[in-house]
């Protein structure tokens, strides 16, 4: 991939249903991925396991959006006991951080006091949100971030939540796999929509940051009303 590849090229890739990855954190090169089978989380059938639902309602963490985007990416790119390799290299970090500054990439963060303990990030194009990666440094933190993301997407009028690949961790939430042609059809339907990632935050405009507008109970209610 050309070193001149920029944010507009990246958005064009997402509109075509492809996305960049790297072989490893130390590999400076990127390549485009177009999976035969695509993992998606249906917003109208998102399932919150019973135990997690109780936890979310207790609001164990302070939830924010877009307050620590690059830090979330950095934590997602760390090697852990459960993940001994990562595809988030410096090119990915720089490219998506630039996309975030332009208002097209977003993060959801979980805080325990002033400690960032979990979160996720992804790309928003029309009515599609492309989930990229998540991390957790506290029990259920990434799962709680996902629940808040889904509530926000539902409130904002999104139609598609792309999870890219099959992931056993996401099966509990209702993950399904669809063939490439079906994903591209869903994407074509979602792209023209004027979804708003900040619709649950009153008059907050694109590029602003702050606390999530939902309590845990409100997030759960949004999702259960939809499913």
C-alpha positions as CSV (number, residue, x, y, z in Angstrom):
1,X,0.0,0.0,0.0
2,X,1.3,3.4,-0.9
3,X,2.9,5.6,1.7
4,X,0.6,8.4,0.4
5,X,-2.4,6.5,1.6
6,X,-4.5,9.0,3.6
7,X,-7.7,9.4,5.5
8,X,-9.9,9.9,2.4
9,X,-8.4,6.7,0.9
10,X,-9.2,4.9,4.1
11,X,-12.8,6.1,4.1
12,X,-13.1,5.0,0.4
13,X,-11.9,1.5,1.5
14,X,-14.6,1.2,4.1
15,X,-17.2,2.3,1.6
16,X,-16.1,-0.6,-0.5
17,X,-16.2,-3.0,2.4
18,X,-12.5,-3.5,2.8
19,X,-10.1,-2.4,5.5
20,X,-6.3,-2.3,6.2
21,X,-4.3,-4.5,8.5
22,X,-0.6,-5.2,9.1
23,X,1.1,-8.5,9.6
24,X,2.5,-7.4,13.0
25,X,3.1,-4.3,15.1
26,X,6.7,-4.2,13.8
27,X,5.8,-4.5,10.1
28,X,5.6,-1.0,8.6
29,X,3.5,-2.2,5.7
30,X,-0.3,-2.4,5.3
31,X,-2.5,-4.6,3.2
32,X,-6.2,-4.5,2.4
33,X,-8.6,-7.3,3.7
34,X,-11.9,-8.3,2.1
35,X,-13.0,-11.5,4.0
36,X,-15.0,-14.2,2.3
37,X,-17.2,-14.3,5.5
38,X,-17.9,-11.2,7.5
39,X,-18.8,-11.1,11.2
40,X,-21.6,-8.6,12.1
41,X,-23.5,-7.8,15.3
42,X,-27.1,-7.2,14.3
43,X,-28.3,-4.1,16.1
44,X,-31.9,-5.3,16.2
45,X,-30.9,-8.7,17.7
46,X,-28.0,-7.7,20.0
47,X,-28.0,-10.0,23.1
48,X,-26.7,-9.0,26.5
49,X,-26.1,-12.0,28.7
50,X,-28.1,-11.9,31.9
51,X,-25.1,-11.6,34.3
52,X,-23.5,-8.8,32.2
53,X,-26.9,-7.0,32.0
54,X,-26.9,-6.8,35.8
55,X,-23.3,-5.6,35.9
56,X,-23.9,-2.9,33.3
57,X,-26.9,-1.5,35.2
58,X,-24.6,-1.1,38.3
59,X,-22.4,1.4,36.4
60,X,-19.1,0.0,37.6
61,X,-17.1,2.4,35.4
62,X,-17.4,5.9,34.1
63,X,-18.1,5.8,30.4
64,X,-16.9,8.4,28.0
65,X,-16.6,8.8,24.2
66,X,-13.7,10.2,22.2
67,X,-11.7,11.4,25.2
68,X,-8.8,9.1,24.8
69,X,-8.9,7.7,21.3
70,X,-5.2,7.2,20.6
71,X,-4.7,5.7,24.1
72,X,-7.4,3.2,23.4
73,X,-5.7,2.3,20.2
74,X,-2.4,1.9,22.0
75,X,-3.9,-0.4,24.6
76,X,-5.6,-2.4,21.9
77,X,-2.2,-2.9,20.3
78,X,-0.5,-4.1,23.4
79,X,0.6,-7.7,23.6
80,X,-1.1,-9.6,26.5
81,X,-1.3,-13.1,27.9
82,X,-4.4,-13.7,25.7
83,X,-2.9,-11.9,22.7
84,X,0.7,-12.5,21.9
85,X,0.7,-10.6,18.6
86,X,-1.1,-7.5,17.2
87,X,-1.7,-6.0,13.8
88,X,-1.8,-2.4,15.1
89,X,1.4,-0.8,13.9
90,X,2.5,2.8,13.9
91,X,1.0,3.4,10.4
92,X,-2.4,2.2,11.6
93,X,-2.1,4.2,14.8
94,X,-1.3,7.4,12.9
95,X,-3.8,6.9,10.2
96,X,-6.8,6.2,12.5
97,X,-5.8,9.0,14.9
98,X,-5.9,11.4,11.9
99,X,-9.3,9.9,10.9
100,X,-10.5,10.5,14.5
101,X,-9.4,14.2,14.4
102,X,-11.5,14.5,11.2
103,X,-14.6,13.1,13.1
104,X,-14.9,9.7,11.4
105,X,-13.3,7.4,14.0
106,X,-14.6,7.1,17.5
107,X,-13.8,5.4,20.8
108,X,-15.7,4.4,23.9
109,X,-13.8,4.4,27.1
110,X,-14.3,2.8,30.6
111,X,-12.6,4.5,33.5
112,X,-12.0,3.4,37.1
113,X,-11.2,6.7,38.7
114,X,-8.6,8.2,36.5
115,X,-7.4,4.9,35.1
116,X,-8.4,3.8,31.6
117,X,-9.4,0.2,32.1
118,X,-11.3,-0.7,28.9
119,X,-12.5,0.5,25.6
120,X,-13.0,0.1,21.9
121,X,-12.6,2.1,18.7
122,X,-14.0,2.0,15.2
123,X,-14.9,3.9,12.1
124,X,-18.2,5.6,11.3
125,X,-19.4,6.0,7.7
126,X,-23.0,6.8,7.0
127,X,-25.2,4.3,8.9
128,X,-22.4,1.8,9.3
129,X,-20.0,1.5,12.2
130,X,-16.9,-0.7,11.6
131,X,-15.6,-2.1,14.9
132,X,-11.8,-2.3,14.9
133,X,-10.6,-3.5,18.2
134,X,-11.2,-3.5,22.0
135,X,-9.2,-4.1,25.2
136,X,-9.9,-4.8,28.8
137,X,-7.8,-4.3,31.9
138,X,-10.7,-4.9,34.3
139,X,-13.4,-7.5,34.5
140,X,-16.1,-6.9,31.9
141,X,-14.7,-3.5,30.8
142,X,-14.6,-4.1,27.1
143,X,-18.0,-5.8,27.2
144,X,-19.5,-2.8,29.0
145,X,-17.9,-0.5,26.4
146,X,-19.5,-2.6,23.7
147,X,-23.0,-2.4,25.3
148,X,-22.7,1.4,25.5
149,X,-21.5,1.5,21.9
150,X,-24.5,-0.5,20.7
151,X,-27.0,1.7,22.6
152,X,-25.3,4.8,21.0
153,X,-25.6,3.3,17.5
154,X,-29.2,2.4,18.0
155,X,-30.0,5.9,19.3
156,X,-28.0,7.4,16.4
157,X,-29.9,5.6,13.6
158,X,-27.2,3.2,12.5
159,X,-28.1,0.1,10.6
160,X,-24.9,-2.0,10.5
161,X,-22.2,-2.9,13.1
162,X,-19.3,-4.7,11.4
163,X,-17.2,-6.9,13.6
164,X,-15.0,-7.9,10.6
165,X,-14.2,-11.5,11.5
166,X,-15.9,-14.3,13.5
167,X,-14.8,-14.0,17.1
168,X,-15.9,-16.6,19.7
169,X,-15.8,-13.8,22.3
170,X,-18.6,-12.0,20.5
171,X,-20.9,-15.0,20.0
172,X,-22.5,-14.3,23.3
173,X,-23.8,-11.0,21.9
174,X,-25.4,-12.6,18.9
175,X,-22.6,-12.4,16.3
176,X,-23.4,-13.9,12.9
177,X,-21.4,-14.5,9.8
178,X,-22.6,-13.5,6.4
179,X,-20.9,-14.1,3.0
180,X,-19.1,-11.2,1.3
181,X,-21.9,-10.4,-1.2
182,X,-24.5,-10.2,1.6
183,X,-22.3,-7.9,3.7
184,X,-21.8,-5.6,0.7
185,X,-25.6,-5.5,0.2
186,X,-26.1,-4.5,3.9
187,X,-23.3,-1.9,3.5
188,X,-24.9,-0.4,0.4
189,X,-28.2,0.0,2.3
190,X,-26.4,1.5,5.4
191,X,-24.1,4.0,3.7
192,X,-26.7,6.6,2.6
193,X,-28.1,6.9,6.1
194,X,-27.4,10.0,8.0
195,X,-26.6,8.4,11.3
196,X,-25.3,10.5,14.2
197,X,-22.8,9.1,16.7
198,X,-23.6,11.9,19.1
199,X,-27.4,11.8,18.9
200,X,-27.6,10.6,22.5
201,X,-25.6,13.6,23.7
202,X,-28.1,16.4,23.1
203,X,-26.6,19.2,20.9
204,X,-23.0,17.8,21.0
205,X,-21.4,18.3,17.6
206,X,-19.0,16.1,15.7
207,X,-15.5,16.2,17.2
208,X,-16.5,17.1,20.7
209,X,-15.8,14.8,23.6
210,X,-17.4,14.0,27.0
211,X,-19.3,11.7,29.1
212,X,-21.6,9.1,27.6
213,X,-25.2,10.2,27.7
214,X,-26.5,6.9,28.9
215,X,-26.5,5.3,32.3
216,X,-26.0,1.6,32.2
217,X,-29.7,1.0,32.8
218,X,-30.6,3.4,30.0
219,X,-28.1,1.6,27.6
220,X,-29.7,-1.8,28.4
221,X,-33.2,-0.3,27.9
222,X,-32.3,1.1,24.5
223,X,-31.0,-2.3,23.4
224,X,-33.8,-4.4,24.8
225,X,-36.4,-2.1,23.2
226,X,-34.7,-2.7,19.8
227,X,-34.2,-6.4,20.0
